[in-house]
């Protein structure tokens, strides 16, 4: 079943600001809150707007969605993947939109596969990392190997990501990671779930804090990754390196690294997707009589025949001489645009030749005849 457009779900335009998106979500969350709205389908609608807000409120996910739509998160169009409804912590989303007093709303996280667990104890995927890679025209066309130095948060080896030693259960929340209270809110008196203030949602603490990571379970590490850029990439192309990003939380998988390509334009060719365009100058006699020209391509020079009577801006196609697509074996084409050069200065002998030509019947083309008829 096809998903609805996220902007349509929230009722905002594609150029909506972050504040516009947040206001729309707040309004719809109040309208379809399952504790208030008991109509059939309210829970599914609440889940739908939560998913839409989770994407559009995150600048990186929104950018990917704007470029590839839902395919950005299902493995298509470059294979972003790694995001689905089970990744959403609805409690966190609601608190971000309404404030901590809005609470966790009992089992609403069950709608997204959270099972009522604290967001600080469930396994979560590590953060993704976006890198810019600058490529020359030749590197983009033929592919290249690149090394990147980056610093990422990795699991602490000393405490194995726990943050400390000699673990004890939190006596304030009894290991739940959250406390439940009754309070008055915008919906009246409801039960509100909030993060335990003592253990900060972990449900446990340690007698001894790890000195290497200062209790965070993460340490910054420098690493070098080697990446092969496939041939044929274009400006804005994104490449995903799965599982090479920051380490996950509570045993979750590593994040991914995304490389966004920026290609320097060619000084010789004009690129349009996988096709190339080049302008080739010819003289008046070559245009009138026809000729053979040596034409450069990215695969080497070829000889191309220019037919007699070729007009200025005539376009010839060299099939398969364009750029290979990074996702298939198909190659684009190269288009040769003929430019007939009119000399600014000519010699006395050349002038006599042109004057002699002017006395001949060169105006017998259909264009000249049509123009003469219109004059009459």
N, C-alpha and C positions, 0 to 999 in steps of 0.2 A: 504494500500500500504506500503510495507516494506521500511524502510529508508536505505539509503546507509551507509556503514561504514564511520564514521567521519574521520578516518585517510585517507581513500580512497578519500573522498571529497576534502581534502586539499592536497592530493598527497604526504603524508609523511609516514614514517615507524612508527611502534608502539613504538619504542624506541627513537623517535625524541625528541630533546631538546626543551625547551620553545622558544629559539631563532629560531630554525628550523620551529616551528609551526607558529611563528609570521611572519617570512619571507614569508612562503607559503601563509598565509592569505593576506599579503600586496600585493603580486603579483596577486592573484586571485581577490582581491577587485578592483584593478585597471582595470583588464581585463573585469570584468562583471559589473562594476559600471553602473547603469541604465541611468545616464546622458550621458555616453559615448557609451555604447553598446546598440544599439537599436534592436539587433537580438531577434527573438522570444525565450522566455525561459530565457533571461538574468536576469530578475528580480527574477524569482524563483531560479536560480542558485546563485544569490547574497544572497538571503535569506538562502539558504542551507549552503553556506560557512560561513555565519554569525553565524548560529546555531552551526555548527561544531566547529568554533573557540571559541564560548562562553563556550562550554564544555571542549575542550582540553586545553584552556588557564587557566582554573581554576583547581588547583591541586586536590581539593577534588572531583569535578565532574569528572575529568579525571580518578581518582582512582576508583570511582564507575562504570564508563563506562567500564574501562579495565576489571573489575571483572564480570559485569553482562550485558554489552552491552546496547542496547536501553531499555531493560527491567528495568534498574536501574531507569528510569525516567517515566515509565508508570504504576507503581504500582506492577510490577512483581519482582521475584527473591529477595524477602526481602522487597519489597514495598517502595522504596525510593520516587517515585512520586515527585510532587511539582515542576517540571521543564517542561516547554514547550516553544514553540516559542514566546508566548505572554509575557514571562518573560524577553525577550531580549531587551535591550536598544541599538539599533544599533549605535546611536550617540556616546554613551559611548565606545562601542567596537572600533569604527573607530578612536576616539580620542586617545584611549589607544594605538592603533597600529601605527597611523600616527602623533599624536600630535594634539594640540588644533586647529592649523590652518587648519586642514582638515575639520572641521565644522560638522554641523549636517545634511546637505544635504536635506533641505526642508522636504518633507514628507516621507523619507525613513523609518522612524519608523513606518509608517502605514503598512509596509509589515509584521511587527511583532505585530500588534494590539496596537501600542503605540498611535495612533491617533494624533500625532504631539505634544503631551504634553511634558512639561519639565520633565526630569528624577527626578527633585527635588520636583515635585508636584504630580506625579502619585502615586497611592497606590502600595506599594511593600511588598513582603513577607519578614519577618525578617530573619536574618542570621541563618543558621543551626549550630548546635554545635556537634562536634565529641568527644566522651569520650571513653577512654579505660577502660575495666573492666577485672580484673584478676580473674580467676576462678580455683578452684581445679578440679581435674578429677571428683570427686564425684559431685560437684556443677554443672558441665557441663552435666553430665550424667543424674542426677535426677532433675535438675532445682533448682533454689534458688531465694530468695527475697533479693534485695540489696537496700541500701539507698545511694544516692549520694548528696554531698554538692557541689554546684557550684554557681558562680556569673555570672549573666546575665544582659544585658542592658534591662531595662523594661521602659514602658511608664511613664513619670513623672506624678505623681498624682496631683501636684500643678497646672500645666498649661495644663494638659490633652494631653501632647505630642506636643503642639504647639510651645513651646520655649519662649513664652512671652505673654504679655497682651496689649490690645488696638491696635488691628491690623489695619494697613494702607496699601493701595495698593502702590506698587513700582512705583515712578514717572519716572523712567528711562526706564523700559521695559513695562510700563502700565499694569502690572500684568501678562504678558506672561511668564516671567521667562527666556526669551532668547531674544537676539537681532540678527537681520539679516543684514549682510553686504555683499558687493561684493568685491571679492579679487581674486588675481591670485594664482593658486595652481598648483599641478602636472597635473591637467586636463585642465588647461587654466583658463579663468575668469568664475567663477561660484558664485552663491549665497552661502554664508556660514552662518550657524546658530551656535551661541555660547552662553554659559551661561551668563546671565546678571551679570556683575561684581559688581553691587550694592547690589542686593538681593540674589546673589549666586543661582539663579534658582528657588527661591521660589515664586517669583511674589508678595511678600508681606513682610512687616517688622513689627516690634512691637515698640511701644513707650517705653514700659517697658520690659526688659529682665527678664525671670524667674530666680530667684536666686538659686533655687534648682538644676536645670539642666544646668545653665549657657547658656541657649538658644538652647541647643541641642535637647530638648524634651525627653531625655533619662537619666535615672539614674541607677547606678549599684545597684543591689539588690542580697542578698544572699538567696538562697532557697534550700530546700531539696526535692528531688523527690524519690519516692519508685517505684522500677521496679521489675517485675517478669521475671526472666530469664527462658525461656522454657527449658524443658528437652531435651537433645540430641544435644545441640549446640556444634560446633567444633571450632577450632582455626580459627580466621578470620571472623567468623559469625557476621553479622551486624544486629542490631535490631533497628527499627525506632519507636520513641515515637513522634507521631504527635502533633504539636501545642504546645509543651512544650519548644521550643527554645526562642530566643530573640524576642521581640515584633516587629510588622511590622512597616512600615513607611507610613505615611499619611493614616492611617486606614487599611493598609494591614494586612494579617493574620500573626500570629506568625510563626517563623521558627520551625524546627523540631530538635529533639535530636537523634543522632545516637550513639548507643553503639557498639563498636567493641570488640569482645570477644578474650581473650588470655587465653588458657587453659593449665594448668600445666600438663605435661605428667604423666601417671601412672607409679609407680614403679613396677607394677605387670603385667599389660596388655600392649600390643601394639595395638594402634588403627589405623584402616584404614577406614575412613568414619564412617559408622554405624556398622562396623564389628570389632570384637575383636579377638586378637590372644594371646595364652598363650602356653608356653612350659612346658611339664610335663615329669619329668624323670622316667624311669622304669629300672628295673634290667634285666640282660640277661635271667634269668629263666622266668620272667614275659613276656618278649617279645616272648620267645619260646613257653611257655605253655599257654599264655593268662592270663588275670586277670581282676578284677574289680577295678577301681580307683575312689576315691572321688575327683571330679573336682570343683574348685571354679568358680562361675559365679557372675555377679553383682546382681543377684536376689537370691543368696544363692547357697549352694553346691548341686551338683547332682552326682549320681553314673553312671559312664560310663564304658561299657565293652570294653576291649582291646582284640582283637582277637588273637588267637594263631598264631605264625609266623609273628607277626607285625615287620616290618623293621624300621630302624632308619629314622626319619623325616616323618613318616606316619602322614597324616593329617586327623583328625576326625572333623565332623561338628556337633555342637549343635544348631539346628535350633531355631531361635527366642530368643536366649540368648545374642544377641548383644544389641546395643544402639537404643533407639527409635528415629525416625526422628522427628525434631522439627516441621515439616510441615505436618505430617501425623501420622497415627496410626501404620505404619509399623515399625517393629524392625529388626535390622541386626542380624547376626549370630555370634556365637563364634566358633573359630577354635582352636582345640587342636593339637599341634605339639608334637609328641612322640619323646623323646630323650632317646635312649638306652645307658645306662651308662656302660662304661668299667672300672672296678676297677683298680686303680694303684697298689695296693698291695693286695695279697690274702694270706690266711693261708696255712699251709702245707696240711691240710685235703682238702681244696678247690682246691689246686693244683693237688692233686691226683684225685679228681673228674673230673677236666678238662682233665687230661691226659687219664683217662678212656674213656671220651667222644671222645677224639681225635682218639681213636682206632676203634670207631664205624663209620658207614657209614653216616656221616653228610653232605658229599659233593655230595648229589644226587639231588640237586636243578637244575633247568634248566639253571641258571646262571653259576654254576660250570661246567656243562656239555658243554655249549657253549664255555666257556673259554678253557676247555681241548681240544676240537676239534680244536680251533684256534691254540693252541700250536702245535698240531700234523701236 
